[in-house]
Amino acid sequence: MDNQDTISLLKECDSGTKMAVTSIDEVLGRVQDSNMKNLLSESKIHHEKLGNEIHSLLNWHNSEEKDPSLMAKSMSWLKTNMKIGMNDSDSAIADVMTDGCNMGIKSLHKYLNQYQNADKKSKDICRRLASIEEELCKDLKDYL
């Protein structure tokens, strides 16, 4: 029998990678600085690769993928477009993306604590995703 904590943790990580890719796609076309654009593009690739790994594990567990909730997507879209609509500078974009990273990091650590019985591989994936978010947040500080 599959460990339900493992599946739940993988689903939350799946949702997180999808949310990150969507958020990066929302702002990428507005970024002016080529280095910042490359930074976001590379992070998107890291999220997509990890997302593919998560999908494989969910399939192995005979489980469905998880999309971000409609509420989370709507709130993210609204915040991004309101903040950038008033100021579409790279600094404003870095600010929005940093907020998103911090929310993701917080959620991932919450899920690690919530799903303590998840297997080692799933916990490792969750930590890797948090690490990707932490690295992006650190790198974006130069643009705030």
N, CA, C and O atoms as a MOPAC input file, in Angstrom:
PM7 MOZYME 1SCF
protein

 N      0.84400 1    -1.19400 1     0.00000 1
 C      0.00000 1     0.00000 1     0.00000 1
 C      0.88600 1     1.25300 1     0.00000 1
 O      1.88800 1     1.31800 1     0.71200 1
 N      0.50300 1     2.22800 1    -0.79700 1
 C      1.25900 1     3.47000 1    -0.88200 1
 C      1.05100 1     4.29400 1     0.37600 1
 O     -0.01900 1     4.28200 1     0.98400 1
 N      2.09000 1     5.00100 1     0.74300 1
 C      2.05700 1     5.89000 1     1.88200 1
 C      1.31200 1     7.16200 1     1.47100 1
 O      1.75700 1     7.87800 1     0.57400 1
 N      0.19300 1     7.44300 1     2.11500 1
 C     -0.61400 1     8.60500 1     1.75400 1
 C      0.13300 1     9.91300 1     1.96900 1
 O     -0.07200 1    10.86700 1     1.21900 1
 N      1.00900 1     9.97600 1     2.99400 1
 C      1.80300 1    11.18300 1     3.21200 1
 C      2.73700 1    11.43000 1     2.02900 1
 O      2.94800 1    12.57600 1     1.63300 1
 N      3.29400 1    10.36400 1     1.46900 1
 C      4.17900 1    10.49500 1     0.30600 1
 C      3.42200 1    11.09700 1    -0.86600 1
 O      3.89500 1    12.03700 1    -1.50500 1
 N      2.26400 1    10.56000 1    -1.14100 1
 C      1.44800 1    11.04600 1    -2.25700 1
 C      1.00900 1    12.48800 1    -2.02200 1
 O      1.06200 1    13.31500 1    -2.93300 1
 N      0.58000 1    12.78300 1    -0.81200 1
 C      0.14600 1    14.15300 1    -0.49700 1
 C      1.28700 1    15.15200 1    -0.64600 1
 O      1.09800 1    16.23700 1    -1.19500 1
 N      2.47200 1    14.78800 1    -0.15600 1
 C      3.62300 1    15.68900 1    -0.27800 1
 C      3.99500 1    15.89900 1    -1.73700 1
 O      4.27700 1    17.02300 1    -2.15300 1
 N      3.99700 1    14.83000 1    -2.50900 1
 C      4.30600 1    14.94800 1    -3.94100 1
 C      3.29200 1    15.83500 1    -4.64900 1
 O      3.66000 1    16.63700 1    -5.50800 1
 N      2.03200 1    15.69800 1    -4.29900 1
 C      0.99200 1    16.52100 1    -4.92400 1
 C      1.18600 1    17.99700 1    -4.60500 1
 O      1.02600 1    18.84600 1    -5.48200 1
 N      1.52700 1    18.30800 1    -3.37000 1
 C      1.75800 1    19.70600 1    -3.00300 1
 C      2.97200 1    20.26600 1    -3.73700 1
 O      2.96300 1    21.41500 1    -4.17800 1
 N      4.01400 1    19.45200 1    -3.86500 1
 C      5.20300 1    19.89300 1    -4.60600 1
 C      4.86300 1    20.08200 1    -6.08700 1
 O      5.35400 1    21.01300 1    -6.72600 1
 N      4.03500 1    19.21100 1    -6.62000 1
 C      3.60000 1    19.32800 1    -8.01100 1
 C      2.86500 1    20.63900 1    -8.22800 1
 O      3.11900 1    21.35800 1    -9.19400 1
 N      1.96000 1    20.93400 1    -7.32700 1
 C      1.21800 1    22.18400 1    -7.40200 1
 C      2.16800 1    23.38400 1    -7.32100 1
 O      1.99700 1    24.37200 1    -8.03500 1
 N      3.15500 1    23.28400 1    -6.45500 1
 C      4.12400 1    24.36700 1    -6.28700 1
 C      4.96700 1    24.61200 1    -7.52900 1
 O      5.21600 1    25.76100 1    -7.89300 1
 N      5.40900 1    23.53500 1    -8.18300 1
 C      6.21100 1    23.72400 1    -9.39800 1
 C      5.36400 1    24.36600 1   -10.49500 1
 O      5.84500 1    25.22400 1   -11.23500 1
 N      4.12700 1    23.95600 1   -10.59500 1
 C      3.23900 1    24.53400 1   -11.61300 1
 C      2.97800 1    26.01200 1   -11.34000 1
 O      2.94300 1    26.83000 1   -12.25900 1
 N      2.79600 1    26.33900 1   -10.06200 1
 C      2.55100 1    27.73900 1    -9.68500 1
 C      3.77700 1    28.58900 1   -10.02300 1
 O      3.64600 1    29.70300 1   -10.52900 1
 N      4.95100 1    28.06200 1    -9.74200 1
 C      6.18800 1    28.80100 1   -10.01500 1
 C      6.36000 1    29.04700 1   -11.51300 1
 O      6.67500 1    30.16300 1   -11.92700 1
 N      6.15600 1    28.01500 1   -12.31900 1
 C      6.31000 1    28.15400 1   -13.77200 1
 C      5.31200 1    29.17300 1   -14.32000 1
 O      5.66400 1    30.00600 1   -15.15400 1
 N      4.07900 1    29.10300 1   -13.85300 1
 C      3.05700 1    30.05300 1   -14.29800 1
 C      3.44000 1    31.48500 1   -13.92000 1
 O      3.29800 1    32.40700 1   -14.72300 1
 N      3.92300 1    31.65900 1   -12.69900 1
 C      4.31400 1    32.99900 1   -12.22800 1
 C      5.48100 1    33.55400 1   -13.03400 1
 O      5.48900 1    34.72900 1   -13.40000 1
 N      6.45400 1    32.71400 1   -13.30400 1
 C      7.60100 1    33.16300 1   -14.10000 1
 C      7.14100 1    33.53300 1   -15.51200 1
 O      7.55500 1    34.55700 1   -16.05500 1
 N      6.28900 1    32.70200 1   -16.09800 1
 C      5.77400 1    33.00300 1   -17.43100 1
 C      5.02800 1    34.33700 1   -17.46600 1
 O      5.10000 1    35.06500 1   -18.45600 1
 N      4.31300 1    34.65800 1   -16.38700 1
 C      3.55100 1    35.90500 1   -16.32100 1
 C      4.42800 1    37.14400 1   -16.41200 1
 O      4.01500 1    38.15700 1   -16.97700 1
 N      5.64200 1    37.07000 1   -15.85600 1
 C      6.48200 1    38.26600 1   -15.78300 1
 C      7.63400 1    38.28200 1   -16.78000 1
 O      8.19100 1    39.34400 1   -17.05800 1
 N      7.99200 1    37.15000 1   -17.31100 1
 C      9.20400 1    37.03100 1   -18.12800 1
 C      9.23900 1    38.01800 1   -19.29300 1
 O     10.28800 1    38.59800 1   -19.57600 1
 N      8.13400 1    38.21300 1   -19.95700 1
 C      8.09600 1    39.11700 1   -21.09800 1
 C      8.23600 1    40.59000 1   -20.72800 1
 O      8.47900 1    41.42700 1   -21.59800 1
 N      8.08600 1    40.90900 1   -19.46400 1
 C      8.16800 1    42.29900 1   -19.01000 1
 C      9.54600 1    42.67400 1   -18.46900 1
 O      9.83300 1    43.85100 1   -18.25000 1
 N     10.39600 1    41.67200 1   -18.25600 1
 C     11.71900 1    41.92400 1   -17.67100 1
 C     12.61500 1    42.58800 1   -18.70400 1
 O     12.70100 1    42.14100 1   -19.84800 1
 N     13.28400 1    43.66500 1   -18.28500 1
 C     14.16500 1    44.41600 1   -19.18400 1
 C     15.60700 1    43.93200 1   -19.13500 1
 O     16.25800 1    43.80000 1   -20.17200 1
 N     16.10400 1    43.66700 1   -17.93700 1
 C     17.50400 1    43.28300 1   -17.74200 1
 C     17.73300 1    41.85500 1   -18.25000 1
 O     17.04500 1    40.92600 1   -17.82800 1
 N     18.69100 1    41.68600 1   -19.14500 1
 C     18.92900 1    40.37000 1   -19.74800 1
 C     19.41400 1    39.34300 1   -18.72800 1
 O     19.07900 1    38.16400 1   -18.83200 1
 N     20.19900 1    39.77900 1   -17.74400 1
 C     20.66000 1    38.84300 1   -16.71100 1
 C     19.49800 1    38.35400 1   -15.84900 1
 O     19.42700 1    37.17600 1   -15.49900 1
 N     18.59500 1    39.26400 1   -15.51400 1
 C     17.42200 1    38.87900 1   -14.73100 1
 C     16.52700 1    37.94000 1   -15.54500 1
 O     15.98100 1    36.97200 1   -15.01700 1
 N     16.39000 1    38.23800 1   -16.81200 1
 C     15.58600 1    37.38200 1   -17.69100 1
 C     16.18400 1    35.97100 1   -17.74500 1
 O     15.45500 1    34.98100 1   -17.68300 1
 N     17.51500 1    35.88400 1   -17.86000 1
 C     18.18800 1    34.57600 1   -17.86800 1
 C     18.00300 1    33.85300 1   -16.53800 1
 O     17.77700 1    32.64300 1   -16.50600 1
 N     18.10100 1    34.59400 1   -15.45300 1
 C     17.91800 1    34.02600 1   -14.12200 1
 C     16.52900 1    33.39000 1   -13.98600 1
 O     16.39600 1    32.25900 1   -13.51800 1
 N     15.51200 1    34.12700 1   -14.39900 1
 C     14.14500 1    33.61200 1   -14.32100 1
 C     13.93600 1    32.43500 1   -15.27400 1
 O     13.25600 1    31.46900 1   -14.92800 1
 N     14.51600 1    32.51400 1   -16.46700 1
 C     14.38800 1    31.41100 1   -17.43700 1
 C     15.03700 1    30.13500 1   -16.90800 1
 O     14.48800 1    29.04300 1   -17.05600 1
 N     16.20200 1    30.27800 1   -16.29400 1
 C     16.88500 1    29.10900 1   -15.71900 1
 C     16.08400 1    28.51800 1   -14.56600 1
 O     15.98700 1    27.29800 1   -14.43200 1
 N     15.52100 1    29.37100 1   -13.74900 1
 C     14.71000 1    28.88900 1   -12.63800 1
 C     13.47400 1    28.16100 1   -13.16100 1
 O     13.06600 1    27.14100 1   -12.60500 1
 N     12.89600 1    28.67800 1   -14.20700 1
 C     11.73100 1    28.01900 1   -14.80900 1
 C     12.11200 1    26.61000 1   -15.27400 1
 O     11.35700 1    25.66100 1   -15.06300 1
 N     13.27000 1    26.47400 1   -15.90200 1
 C     13.74100 1    25.15900 1   -16.36400 1
 C     13.93500 1    24.22000 1   -15.17900 1
 O     13.55000 1    23.05300 1   -15.24700 1
 N     14.53300 1    24.71900 1   -14.08700 1
 C     14.72200 1    23.88500 1   -12.89100 1
 C     13.37500 1    23.41700 1   -12.33100 1
 O     13.22600 1    22.25600 1   -11.95000 1
 N     12.40300 1    24.32200 1   -12.28400 1
 C     11.06700 1    23.96100 1   -11.80100 1
 C     10.41300 1    22.92400 1   -12.71300 1
 O      9.79600 1    21.97100 1   -12.23800 1
 N     10.55200 1    23.11300 1   -14.01100 1
 C      9.94500 1    22.16900 1   -14.95700 1
 C     10.57500 1    20.78400 1   -14.84400 1
 O      9.86700 1    19.77700 1   -14.86600 1
 N     11.90400 1    20.72700 1   -14.72400 1
 C     12.58600 1    19.43000 1   -14.58900 1
 C     12.15100 1    18.71700 1   -13.31600 1
 O     11.86800 1    17.52000 1   -13.33500 1
 N     12.09900 1    19.45000 1   -12.22000 1
 C     11.66100 1    18.83800 1   -10.97700 1
 C     10.19000 1    18.43200 1   -11.06600 1
 O      9.79500 1    17.39400 1   -10.53500 1
 N      9.38900 1    19.24700 1   -11.73300 1
 C      7.98900 1    18.90400 1   -11.94500 1
 C      7.83400 1    17.60500 1   -12.72300 1
 O      6.96100 1    16.79500 1   -12.41100 1
 N      8.67100 1    17.40000 1   -13.73100 1
 C      8.62600 1    16.14400 1   -14.49600 1
 C      8.99200 1    14.95200 1   -13.63000 1
 O      8.40400 1    13.87800 1   -13.75600 1
 N      9.96600 1    15.14500 1   -12.75000 1
 C     10.34700 1    14.07400 1   -11.82200 1
 C      9.18900 1    13.74800 1   -10.87400 1
 O      8.91700 1    12.58200 1   -10.59000 1
 N      8.52300 1    14.77600 1   -10.39700 1
 C      7.36900 1    14.59500 1    -9.51000 1
 C      6.25500 1    13.86300 1   -10.23800 1
 O      5.63000 1    12.96600 1    -9.67300 1
 N      5.99800 1    14.23900 1   -11.49300 1
 C      4.94000 1    13.57800 1   -12.27500 1
 C      5.22900 1    12.09000 1   -12.41900 1
 O      4.32300 1    11.26400 1   -12.30700 1
 N      6.48800 1    11.75000 1   -12.66900 1
 C      6.86500 1    10.33700 1   -12.79300 1
 C      6.58700 1     9.58200 1   -11.50000 1
 O      6.07300 1     8.46400 1   -11.52800 1
 N      6.92400 1    10.18500 1   -10.38100 1
 C      6.67100 1     9.53300 1    -9.09000 1
 C      5.17100 1     9.40500 1    -8.80600 1
 O      4.71400 1     8.37900 1    -8.30200 1
 N      4.42200 1    10.43800 1    -9.12900 1
 C      2.96800 1    10.34500 1    -8.93100 1
 C      2.37900 1     9.24400 1    -9.81000 1
 O      1.50200 1     8.50200 1    -9.36800 1
 N      2.85000 1     9.13500 1   -11.04200 1
 C      2.38800 1     8.05400 1   -11.92400 1
 C      2.75400 1     6.69200 1   -11.34400 1
 O      1.94900 1     5.76200 1   -11.38000 1
 N      3.97100 1     6.57600 1   -10.81000 1
 C      4.41900 1     5.32400 1   -10.21300 1
 C      3.52200 1     4.92500 1    -9.04300 1
 O      3.28100 1     3.74100 1    -8.80700 1
 N      3.03100 1     5.93000 1    -8.31500 1
 C      2.12000 1     5.69500 1    -7.17800 1
 C      0.65400 1     5.61600 1    -7.63300 1
 O     -0.25600 1     5.56000 1    -6.80500 1
 N      0.43700 1     5.61300 1    -8.94500 1
 C     -0.92200 1     5.58500 1    -9.51100 1
 C     -1.77700 1     6.73300 1    -8.97800 1
 O     -2.94100 1     6.55000 1    -8.61900 1
 N     -1.17900 1     7.90400 1    -8.93500 1
 C     -1.87700 1     9.06800 1    -8.40700 1
 C     -1.92100 1    10.17200 1    -9.45800 1
 O     -1.08500 1    10.23400 1   -10.35900 1
 N     -2.90300 1    11.02400 1    -9.31900 1
 C     -3.09600 1    12.15200 1   -10.22100 1
 C     -2.16400 1    13.30800 1    -9.85800 1
 O     -1.69500 1    13.42100 1    -8.72500 1
 N     -1.91300 1    14.15300 1   -10.84100 1
 C     -1.19000 1    15.39300 1   -10.59900 1
 C     -2.10200 1    16.34500 1    -9.83000 1
 O     -3.30800 1    16.12300 1    -9.73000 1
 N     -1.51000 1    17.40400 1    -9.29100 1
 C     -2.30700 1    18.41200 1    -8.59900 1
 C     -2.00200 1    19.78500 1    -9.16500 1
 O     -0.85200 1    20.22500 1    -9.17100 1
 N     -3.03300 1    20.45200 1    -9.63900 1
 C     -2.90100 1    21.82400 1   -10.10100 1
 C     -3.07000 1    22.76300 1    -8.91700 1
 O     -3.73400 1    22.42200 1    -7.93800 1
 N     -2.47200 1    23.94200 1    -9.00500 1
 C     -2.70800 1    24.93800 1    -7.94200 1
 C     -4.19600 1    25.26600 1    -7.87700 1
 O     -4.90200 1    25.20500 1    -8.88400 1
 N     -4.65900 1    25.61300 1    -6.68700 1
 C     -6.07700 1    25.94400 1    -6.54300 1
 C     -6.41000 1    27.19100 1    -7.35900 1
 O     -5.55400 1    28.04200 1    -7.60100 1
 N     -7.63600 1    27.27800 1    -7.76400 1
 C     -8.10000 1    28.44300 1    -8.51900 1
 C     -7.91300 1    29.71700 1    -7.69800 1
 O     -7.56400 1    30.76500 1    -8.24100 1
 N     -8.14300 1    29.62400 1    -6.40100 1
 C     -7.97900 1    30.78300 1    -5.52000 1
 C     -6.51500 1    31.22500 1    -5.49800 1
 O     -6.22800 1    32.41700 1    -5.60800 1
 N     -5.59300 1    30.27900 1    -5.35700 1
 C     -4.16200 1    30.62700 1    -5.31400 1
 C     -3.72600 1    31.25000 1    -6.62800 1
 O     -3.00400 1    32.24700 1    -6.63200 1
 N     -4.15400 1    30.67500 1    -7.74100 1
 C     -3.78600 1    31.22200 1    -9.04700 1
 C     -4.37300 1    32.61400 1    -9.24400 1
 O     -3.70400 1    33.50800 1    -9.76200 1
 N     -5.61200 1    32.79300 1    -8.83200 1
 C     -6.27300 1    34.09400 1    -8.99000 1
 C     -5.61100 1    35.16800 1    -8.14000 1
 O     -5.39100 1    36.28600 1    -8.60500 1
 N     -5.29200 1    34.82700 1    -6.89200 1
 C     -4.65600 1    35.79600 1    -6.00200 1
 C     -3.26200 1    36.16600 1    -6.52100 1
 O     -2.86700 1    37.33100 1    -6.47400 1
 N     -2.53200 1    35.18500 1    -7.00600 1
 C     -1.20000 1    35.44200 1    -7.55300 1
 C     -1.29000 1    36.34500 1    -8.77500 1
 O     -0.53400 1    37.30800 1    -8.90200 1
 N     -2.20500 1    36.03400 1    -9.66000 1
 C     -2.38000 1    36.82500 1   -10.87400 1
 C     -2.76000 1    38.26300 1   -10.51200 1
 O     -2.21700 1    39.21900 1   -11.06700 1
 N     -3.69000 1    38.39800 1    -9.58600 1
 C     -4.15800 1    39.72200 1    -9.18600 1
 C     -3.02700 1    40.54700 1    -8.56900 1
 O     -2.82900 1    41.70600 1    -8.93400 1
 N     -2.29300 1    39.95000 1    -7.64100 1
 C     -1.19700 1    40.66600 1    -6.98900 1
 C     -0.13500 1    41.06500 1    -8.00500 1
 O      0.34000 1    42.20000 1    -8.01000 1
 N      0.22800 1    40.12300 1    -8.85900 1
 C      1.25800 1    40.39100 1    -9.86800 1
 C      0.83800 1    41.51900 1   -10.79000 1
 O      1.60200 1    42.45700 1   -11.01700 1
 N     -0.35000 1    41.43400 1   -11.31200 1
 C     -0.78800 1    42.42900 1   -12.28600 1
 C     -1.08400 1    43.78900 1   -11.66700 1
 O     -0.90500 1    44.81600 1   -12.32200 1
 N     -1.52700 1    43.81000 1   -10.43100 1
 C     -1.75500 1    45.10000 1    -9.77300 1
 C     -0.42100 1    45.78800 1    -9.48300 1
 O     -0.24900 1    46.97300 1    -9.76600 1
 N      0.52100 1    45.03000 1    -8.91600 1
 C      1.81000 1    45.62200 1    -8.54000 1
 C      2.59900 1    46.05200 1    -9.77300 1
 O      3.15800 1    47.14800 1    -9.81200 1
 N      2.63800 1    45.18800 1   -10.76700 1
 C      3.41000 1    45.49200 1   -11.97000 1
 C      2.66100 1    46.48900 1   -12.85200 1
 O      3.27800 1    47.24300 1   -13.60500 1
 N      1.33400 1    46.49000 1   -12.75900 1
 C      0.54300 1    47.45300 1   -13.52200 1
 C      0.83700 1    48.88400 1   -13.11300 1
 O      0.79100 1    49.80200 1   -13.93200 1
 N      1.13800 1    49.05900 1   -11.83700 1
 C      1.45000 1    50.40000 1   -11.33600 1
 C      2.91700 1    50.75700 1   -11.56700 1
 O      3.27400 1    51.93100 1   -11.66100 1
 N      3.76000 1    49.72700 1   -11.65500 1
 C      5.19600 1    49.95800 1   -11.81100 1
 C      5.78900 1    48.69800 1   -12.44500 1
 O      5.98800 1    47.69100 1   -11.76500 1
 N      6.06800 1    48.75700 1   -13.73700 1
 C      6.53900 1    47.54100 1   -14.41600 1
 C      8.06400 1    47.46900 1   -14.50800 1
 O      8.61200 1    46.91300 1   -15.46000 1
 N      8.74000 1    48.03600 1   -13.50700 1
 C     10.19900 1    47.99400 1   -13.47700 1
 C     10.67600 1    46.59600 1   -13.07400 1
 O      9.91800 1    45.80300 1   -12.51600 1
 N     11.92000 1    46.31900 1   -13.36100 1
 C     12.50800 1    45.05000 1   -12.94100 1
 C     12.48300 1    44.92600 1   -11.42400 1
 O     12.33600 1    43.82700 1   -10.89100 1
 N     12.62300 1    46.03800 1   -10.73700 1
 C     12.56900 1    46.03000 1    -9.27300 1
 C     11.20200 1    45.55400 1    -8.77100 1
 O     11.12700 1    44.75800 1    -7.83600 1
 N     10.14100 1    46.03300 1    -9.38300 1
 C      8.78700 1    45.62200 1    -8.98900 1
 C      8.57800 1    44.13700 1    -9.29200 1
 O      7.95800 1    43.41800 1    -8.50900 1
 N      9.09600 1    43.69100 1   -10.42100 1
 C      8.97700 1    42.27500 1   -10.78200 1
 C      9.75800 1    41.42000 1    -9.78200 1
 O      9.26500 1    40.38400 1    -9.33500 1
 N     10.96400 1    41.84600 1    -9.43100 1
 C     11.76700 1    41.11300 1    -8.44700 1
 C     11.04600 1    41.06400 1    -7.10400 1
 O     11.09900 1    40.05200 1    -6.40600 1
 N     10.37600 1    42.15000 1    -6.74500 1
 C      9.63400 1    42.21500 1    -5.48900 1
 C      8.49700 1    41.18500 1    -5.48100 1
 O      8.33000 1    40.45000 1    -4.50800 1
 N      7.72800 1    41.13800 1    -6.55400 1
 C      6.61500 1    40.19100 1    -6.65800 1
 C      7.12600 1    38.75100 1    -6.64400 1
 O      6.56400 1    37.89000 1    -5.96800 1
 N      8.18100 1    38.50400 1    -7.38700 1
 C      8.72200 1    37.14400 1    -7.46200 1
 C      9.32900 1    36.71400 1    -6.12200 1
 O      9.21500 1    35.55000 1    -5.74000 1
 N      9.96600 1    37.63400 1    -5.41500 1
 C     10.52700 1    37.32200 1    -4.10000 1
 C      9.41800 1    36.96400 1    -3.11500 1
 O      9.55200 1    36.02300 1    -2.33300 1
 N      8.32700 1    37.71900 1    -3.16100 1
 C      7.17600 1    37.39200 1    -2.30800 1
 C      6.66400 1    35.98500 1    -2.61700 1
 O      6.35600 1    35.21600 1    -1.70700 1
 N      6.57800 1    35.65900 1    -3.89700 1
 C      6.11400 1    34.32800 1    -4.29500 1
 C      7.04500 1    33.22000 1    -3.82200 1
 O      6.60000 1    32.17300 1    -3.35100 1
 N      8.33400 1    33.46500 1    -3.95400 1
 C      9.32900 1    32.48700 1    -3.47800 1
 C      9.17900 1    32.26000 1    -1.97800 1
 O      9.17600 1    31.12300 1    -1.50700 1
 N      9.05300 1    33.36000 1    -1.23400 1
 C      8.92400 1    33.24200 1     0.22000 1
 C      7.66400 1    32.48400 1     0.61900 1
 O      7.69100 1    31.68800 1     1.55700 1
 N      6.56800 1    32.72300 1    -0.08200 1
 C      5.33800 1    31.97800 1     0.19000 1
 C      5.53200 1    30.49700 1    -0.12100 1
 O      5.07200 1    29.63400 1     0.62600 1
 N      6.21100 1    30.21200 1    -1.22300 1
 C      6.46800 1    28.82700 1    -1.59000 1
 C      7.33900 1    28.11800 1    -0.57100 1
 O      7.04800 1    26.98700 1    -0.18300 1
 N      8.39600 1    28.76800 1    -0.13800 1
 C      9.31200 1    28.18800 1     0.86000 1
 C      8.54900 1    27.88100 1     2.15000 1
 O      8.69000 1    26.80100 1     2.72400 1
 N      7.75300 1    28.82800 1     2.58900 1
 C      6.96900 1    28.65600 1     3.80900 1
 C      6.01600 1    27.45900 1     3.66600 1
 O      5.91700 1    26.62700 1     4.56900 1
 N      5.33300 1    27.38200 1     2.55100 1
 C      4.38900 1    26.28000 1     2.32200 1
 C      5.10000 1    24.93500 1     2.27700 1
 O      4.62400 1    23.96100 1     2.85900 1
 N      6.23400 1    24.87600 1     1.59200 1
 C      6.95200 1    23.61100 1     1.47600 1
 C      7.41600 1    23.10000 1     2.83400 1
 O      7.33200 1    21.90400 1     3.11100 1
 N      7.90200 1    23.99600 1     3.67600 1
 C      8.32700 1    23.57200 1     5.01600 1
 C      7.13000 1    23.13700 1     5.85700 1
 O      7.23600 1    22.21700 1     6.66800 1
 N      6.00200 1    23.79800 1     5.66300 1
 C      4.77600 1    23.39500 1     6.35000 1
 C      4.37900 1    21.97600 1     5.92300 1
 O      3.99900 1    21.15200 1     6.75400 1
 N      4.47300 1    21.70400 1     4.61700 1
 C      4.10800 1    20.37100 1     4.12900 1
 C      5.09000 1    19.30100 1     4.60000 1
 O      4.68700 1    18.17000 1     4.87500 1
 N      6.36500 1    19.64400 1     4.69400 1
 C      7.34200 1    18.68100 1     5.23800 1
 C      6.97400 1    18.29900 1     6.67000 1
 O      7.08700 1    17.13400 1     7.05100 1
 N      6.53700 1    19.26700 1     7.45500 1
 C      6.12000 1    18.99200 1     8.83200 1
 C      4.78500 1    18.25800 1     8.88400 1
 O      4.57800 1    17.39100 1     9.73300 1
 N      3.89300 1    18.60400 1     7.98600 1
 C      2.56100 1    18.00500 1     7.97600 1
 C      2.58900 1    16.54600 1     7.52700 1
 O      1.85500 1    15.71300 1     8.06000 1
 N      3.43800 1    16.24100 1     6.54600 1
 C      3.48900 1    14.88500 1     5.98700 1
 C      4.78800 1    14.19600 1     6.40000 1
 O      5.59900 1    13.80800 1     5.56000 1
 N      4.96400 1    14.05500 1     7.71100 1
 C      6.19800 1    13.50800 1     8.26300 1
 C      6.44300 1    12.05100 1     7.88200 1
 O      7.58300 1    11.58900 1     7.91200 1
 N      5.39500 1    11.33100 1     7.52900 1
 C      5.55200 1     9.91700 1     7.18600 1
 C      5.82700 1     9.69100 1     5.70400 1
 O      5.85700 1     8.55000 1     5.24100 1
 N      6.02800 1    10.77400 1     4.96300 1
 C      6.36600 1    10.64100 1     3.54100 1
 C      7.72000 1     9.95200 1     3.41700 1
 O      8.55000 1    10.02200 1     4.32300 1
 N      7.93100 1     9.29100 1     2.29200 1
 C      9.20600 1     8.59100 1     2.11400 1
 C     10.35200 1     9.58100 1     1.88600 1
 O     10.14000 1    10.75500 1     1.58500 1
 N     11.55900 1     9.06800 1     2.03900 1
 C     12.76800 1     9.88800 1     1.96100 1
 C     12.88100 1    10.58400 1     0.60400 1
 O     13.26300 1    11.75200 1     0.54000 1
 N     12.55600 1     9.88300 1    -0.47000 1
 C     12.67900 1    10.44700 1    -1.81600 1
 C     11.76300 1    11.66300 1    -1.99500 1
 O     12.16800 1    12.67000 1    -2.57500 1
 N     10.55400 1    11.56400 1    -1.50300 1
 C      9.59900 1    12.67100 1    -1.62200 1
 C     10.01400 1    13.86300 1    -0.76900 1
 O      9.87700 1    15.01400 1    -1.18500 1
 N     10.52200 1    13.57800 1     0.43000 1
 C     11.01700 1    14.66700 1     1.28100 1
 C     12.21700 1    15.35200 1     0.62400 1
 O     12.35600 1    16.57300 1     0.69500 1
 N     13.07600 1    14.56500 1    -0.01100 1
 C     14.23100 1    15.12800 1    -0.70600 1
 C     13.78400 1    16.03900 1    -1.84800 1
 O     14.35000 1    17.11400 1    -2.04300 1
 N     12.78200 1    15.61800 1    -2.59100 1
 C     12.24600 1    16.44000 1    -3.68300 1
 C     11.69600 1    17.75000 1    -3.12600 1
 O     11.92700 1    18.81700 1    -3.69600 1
 N     10.98000 1    17.67100 1    -2.03200 1
 C     10.41300 1    18.87200 1    -1.41800 1
 C     11.53700 1    19.82000 1    -0.98600 1
 O     11.44500 1    21.03000 1    -1.19400 1
 N     12.57700 1    19.27800 1    -0.39600 1
 C     13.71500 1    20.11500 1     0.01600 1
 C     14.43300 1    20.71900 1    -1.19800 1
 O     14.88200 1    21.86400 1    -1.14900 1
 N     14.53800 1    19.95100 1    -2.27700 1
 C     15.16400 1    20.47200 1    -3.49600 1
 C     14.34100 1    21.61400 1    -4.07000 1
 O     14.89400 1    22.61600 1    -4.52400 1
 N     13.01900 1    21.46700 1    -4.05300 1
 C     12.15000 1    22.53600 1    -4.54300 1
 C     12.30700 1    23.77900 1    -3.67100 1
 O     12.40100 1    24.88900 1    -4.19400 1
 N     12.33500 1    23.61100 1    -2.36300 1
 C     12.53900 1    24.75000 1    -1.46700 1
 C     13.89000 1    25.40500 1    -1.74500 1
 O     14.00900 1    26.62900 1    -1.68700 1
 N     14.89300 1    24.60800 1    -2.04200 1
 C     16.22800 1    25.12600 1    -2.34800 1
 C     16.22500 1    25.95300 1    -3.63600 1
 O     16.88900 1    26.98700 1    -3.70600 1
 N     15.48800 1    25.50900 1    -4.64800 1
 C     15.36100 1    26.26100 1    -5.89700 1
 C     14.72200 1    27.61700 1    -5.60600 1
 O     15.15600 1    28.64300 1    -6.13000 1
 N     13.69600 1    27.61000 1    -4.77200 1
 C     13.00700 1    28.85300 1    -4.40800 1
 C     13.93300 1    29.78400 1    -3.61700 1
 O     13.97100 1    30.99100 1    -3.85800 1
 N     14.67200 1    29.20700 1    -2.67700 1
 C     15.59800 1    30.00500 1    -1.87200 1
 C     16.68700 1    30.62900 1    -2.73900 1
 O     17.05200 1    31.78900 1    -2.54400 1
 N     17.20100 1    29.86700 1    -3.68600 1
 C     18.25200 1    30.36700 1    -4.57900 1
 C     17.72200 1    31.50900 1    -5.45100 1
 O     18.39400 1    32.52600 1    -5.62400 1
 N     16.52200 1    31.33900 1    -5.99500 1
 C     15.93300 1    32.39600 1    -6.82100 1
 C     15.71200 1    33.65300 1    -5.98400 1
 O     16.00800 1    34.76200 1    -6.43000 1
 N     15.20300 1    33.48200 1    -4.79900 1
 C     14.97100 1    34.62400 1    -3.90100 1
 C     16.26900 1    35.36100 1    -3.61100 1
 O     16.31000 1    36.59100 1    -3.64000 1
 N     17.32100 1    34.61500 1    -3.33400 1
 C     18.64000 1    35.21200 1    -3.06300 1
 C     19.14300 1    35.96800 1    -4.27600 1
 O     19.63500 1    37.08900 1    -4.14800 1
 N     19.02500 1    35.36400 1    -5.46300 1
 C     19.52700 1    35.98100 1    -6.69100 1
 C     18.72300 1    37.22600 1    -7.09400 1
 O     19.26300 1    38.15100 1    -7.70300 1
 N     17.44600 1    37.23900 1    -6.75200 1
 C     16.60400 1    38.38300 1    -7.10500 1
 C     16.88500 1    39.61000 1    -6.23900 1
 O     16.50100 1    40.72000 1    -6.60600 1
 N     17.54300 1    39.43000 1    -5.10300 1
 C     17.82400 1    40.56400 1    -4.20800 1
 C     18.61900 1    41.65400 1    -4.91000 1
 O     18.50100 1    42.82900 1    -4.56300 1
 N     19.42700 1    41.27600 1    -5.89100 1
 C     20.21500 1    42.26800 1    -6.63000 1
 C     19.33700 1    43.20600 1    -7.47000 1
 O     19.79100 1    44.26200 1    -7.91000 1
 N     18.08900 1    42.81300 1    -7.68500 1
 C     17.20600 1    43.60500 1    -8.53700 1
 C     16.13000 1    44.37200 1    -7.76100 1
 O     15.34300 1    45.11000 1    -8.35400 1
 N     16.10000 1    44.19900 1    -6.45300 1
 C     15.07800 1    44.89000 1    -5.63600 1
 C     15.34700 1    46.39400 1    -5.55600 1
 O     14.59100 1    47.12300 1    -4.91300 1

